[in-house]
């Protein structure tokens, strides 16, 4: 969550730091460092005979899924809407709204004024919504509830491990 919100982070699985969780190098990719730590722990469990080969295969698949999800989230975060696209959309909306009354004035008469105002409101609102949801991992009210999602994942993992 914190990695996606671009804050400097110190990974913590518990309320208090655990001795096997090192200080991560924030200049490197933190999720890969977390994955490496988990993979090392899984390998140690297998070597000590605490998990079977079948469990190792399942856990390796889960780790691959974890890294795939991290990559997908980072692609969402790091792919902004290009400026040229947003600029074009704004210009197109403006030209459309200016020329819209010409097309409807003869069939709607004076009713064209509220119709054009309503259409302008809808299109401008859609553009503002698109700008607002461009970065879904932030901390604004309209962003994803990252803290709640993280807390739910933590709770579910503790239930599985208990």
N, C-alpha and C positions, 0 to 999 in steps of 0.2 A: 504494500500500500504506500509506504513512505517513498520507496524507490520510484513508483509511478507518479507521485506528487512532487518529485524532484527536490526533496529535502535531504539534507545530509542525515544519514541514518546509522543507527547501531542496531543490528538485528538482535531481537530478544524473543525467546520462546516463552519465557516465564516473566513474572512480575519482577523478580530479581535476576541479575545476570547469572547464567549457568557457567560453571568452569570450563566446559568444553566448547563454549561459544567464544571465539576469539574476536578481537577488534578487527573489523573488516577494513580493507584498503578502499576508501571511497573513490579513489582515482580509477579503480577497476570496476568491472561489472559486478555489482553486489549480488544479484540473483544467481549468477554463475558460482560465486564464492559460497553461497548458501547451498546450492546443489552439490558442489564438490564436498562440502562438509557432510551432507546427508549421505552421499554415495560412499564416502569413507566409513561412516558409521554403519551403513548397511553391509559393506564388505567385511568389517570387523565382526559384526553379528554372525555372518555366514561362516567366517573362519573359526569362530568360537563355538560353532554348532548350535547357536541359539535360534537360527532360522534354517529352513530346509532349502534345497535348490529350487523347488517350485515356488516357494515364497520369495526367493531372490529374484526369480524371473518376473513375478508379479510386481515386486517393488521397483525393479528396473524399468518396467513399462510405465509405472506411475511417475517415476522421475522424468522419463521422456515426456510424458504428458505435462508435467509441471513446467519443464523448459519450453515446450511448445506454447503453452498458455502465456508464459512470461513474454515470449517473443511476439505473440499476437497483440498483447496489451501494449507493448512498447511500439509496435507499428502503428497502433491506433493513436497513441500519445504523440508520436513524432511525425505524423503525417497531417499537417495542417491544411486547411482549405487554401489553395493558392490565391494570392492577392488579385491576380488577373481575373480569376473566376468570380470572386466577390465583386470586383469592380464592374465586370460585364453584367452580372445579375442586377446590380443597382441601376446601371445605365438602361438596361432592357426594361426594367420595371418603370422607370421614369418615362421612357419613350412610349411604352404601352399605355400608361395612364394618361399621357398627354393626347395621344391619338384615339383613345377609346371613345371619347364623346363624339368625335366626328362620325364614327361608324354607327352609333346608336341614337344620335340626336333626332333623326327623321322618324324613327319608329317609336321612340320613347318620349320625345318632347322634353318637357322640363323634368321628367322623372329620371333623366339621364344623370342629373346632379347627384342624387343620393346613391344611385347605382354605382357610379364611378367612385364616389367617396368610399363606399363599402368595399369595392374591389381593391382600391388603393390601400385601405386599412388591412385587408386580408394579406395582400402580397407583401406589404411592408412588415407585417407581423411575422410572416414566414421567414423573411430575411433576418429579422432580429433573433428569432428562435434558432436559426441555423448558426448564427454567430455565437449565441449563448452556449449551445451544446457542442461547440467545436472542440473543447478540451474537457472530456468527461471525467478525468481523474483529479480535477482540482478540488478546491474546498468551498466553492460557491454553493448556494442553496439548490441550484439546478443540476449540480454534478452528482455522480454516483455516490452512494453512501459507503465510501471505502472503509470507514471505521467499523460500521455495522457488519459489513461483509466479512472483514477480517476477524471480528469477534465471533461471528457465527462459525467460521472455519475453525478457529481455535477451539471453540466449545465442542464442535463435532469431532475434532481430532482427539481431544481429551476423553470424550465418550467412547471412541473406538479403542483407545489405549487402556481404558479402565476395565 
